[in-house]
Amino acid sequence: MTIKKSLDSQIAELQRELENAEEAYRETEYEWRAVDVEYVRLKRLREELDVQKRDLLCEIEWRTREIAALQEGLKHDRIIA
């Protein structure tokens, strides 16, 4: 009887450990998926920001050229006047 009780208690303990490990695995899987979703969201946001940066850089360069051209025109007008 003592051996059977000992084996029964070992089995019960191993079953509890197994259940705990399975629960920890499910939680880890859930967290991994949440992180993966966040990673995809952030990657998409980064791509959108890259496009916005490129657009703004083009606009800055265009406006800088326009200002330089207008300033050159002013210099030319002053020389003529």
C-alpha positions as CSV (number, residue, x, y, z in Angstrom):
1,M,0.0,0.0,0.0
2,T,2.8,2.4,0.8
3,I,4.4,2.0,-2.6
4,K,1.0,2.5,-4.3
5,K,0.4,5.7,-2.3
6,S,3.9,6.9,-3.1
7,L,3.3,6.3,-6.8
8,D,-0.1,7.9,-6.7
9,S,1.3,11.0,-5.0
10,Q,4.2,11.1,-7.5
11,I,1.7,10.8,-10.4
12,A,-0.5,13.5,-8.9
13,E,2.5,15.8,-8.5
14,L,3.7,15.2,-12.1
15,Q,0.2,15.9,-13.3
16,R,0.1,19.2,-11.5
17,E,3.5,20.1,-12.9
18,L,2.3,19.1,-16.4
19,E,-0.8,21.3,-16.1
20,N,1.3,24.2,-14.8
21,A,3.8,23.8,-17.7
22,E,0.9,23.6,-20.2
23,E,-0.7,26.7,-18.8
24,A,2.7,28.5,-18.9
25,Y,3.1,27.4,-22.5
26,R,-0.4,28.8,-23.4
27,E,0.4,32.1,-21.7
28,T,3.8,32.3,-23.5
29,E,2.1,31.5,-26.8
30,Y,-0.5,34.2,-26.2
31,E,2.2,36.8,-25.3
32,W,4.2,35.8,-28.4
33,R,1.2,36.4,-30.6
34,A,0.5,39.7,-29.0
35,V,4.2,40.8,-29.6
36,D,4.0,39.5,-33.2
37,V,0.9,41.6,-33.8
38,E,2.6,44.7,-32.3
39,Y,5.7,44.0,-34.3
40,V,3.6,44.0,-37.6
41,R,1.8,47.2,-36.5
42,L,5.1,49.0,-35.7
43,K,6.7,47.8,-38.9
44,R,3.7,49.2,-40.9
45,L,3.9,52.5,-38.9
46,R,7.7,52.7,-39.7
47,E,7.0,52.2,-43.4
48,E,4.4,55.0,-43.3
49,L,6.8,57.3,-41.4
50,D,9.5,56.5,-43.9
51,V,7.2,57.6,-46.8
52,Q,6.2,60.8,-44.8
53,K,9.9,61.6,-44.2
54,R,10.7,61.2,-47.9
55,D,7.8,63.4,-48.9
56,L,8.8,66.1,-46.4
57,L,12.4,65.9,-47.5
58,C,11.4,66.4,-51.1
59,E,9.2,69.3,-50.1
60,I,12.0,70.9,-48.1
61,E,14.4,70.5,-51.0
62,W,11.9,72.0,-53.4
63,R,11.2,75.0,-51.1
64,T,14.9,75.6,-50.6
65,R,15.5,75.7,-54.3
66,E,12.5,78.0,-54.8
67,I,13.8,80.4,-52.0
68,A,17.3,80.4,-53.6
69,A,15.8,81.1,-57.0
70,L,13.7,84.0,-55.6
71,Q,16.7,85.4,-53.7
72,E,18.8,85.2,-56.9
73,G,16.0,87.1,-58.7
74,L,16.0,89.8,-56.0
75,K,19.8,90.2,-56.3
76,H,19.4,90.5,-60.1
77,D,16.6,93.1,-59.7
78,R,18.7,95.1,-57.3
79,I,21.7,95.1,-59.7
80,I,19.5,96.3,-62.5
81,A,17.7,98.9,-60.4
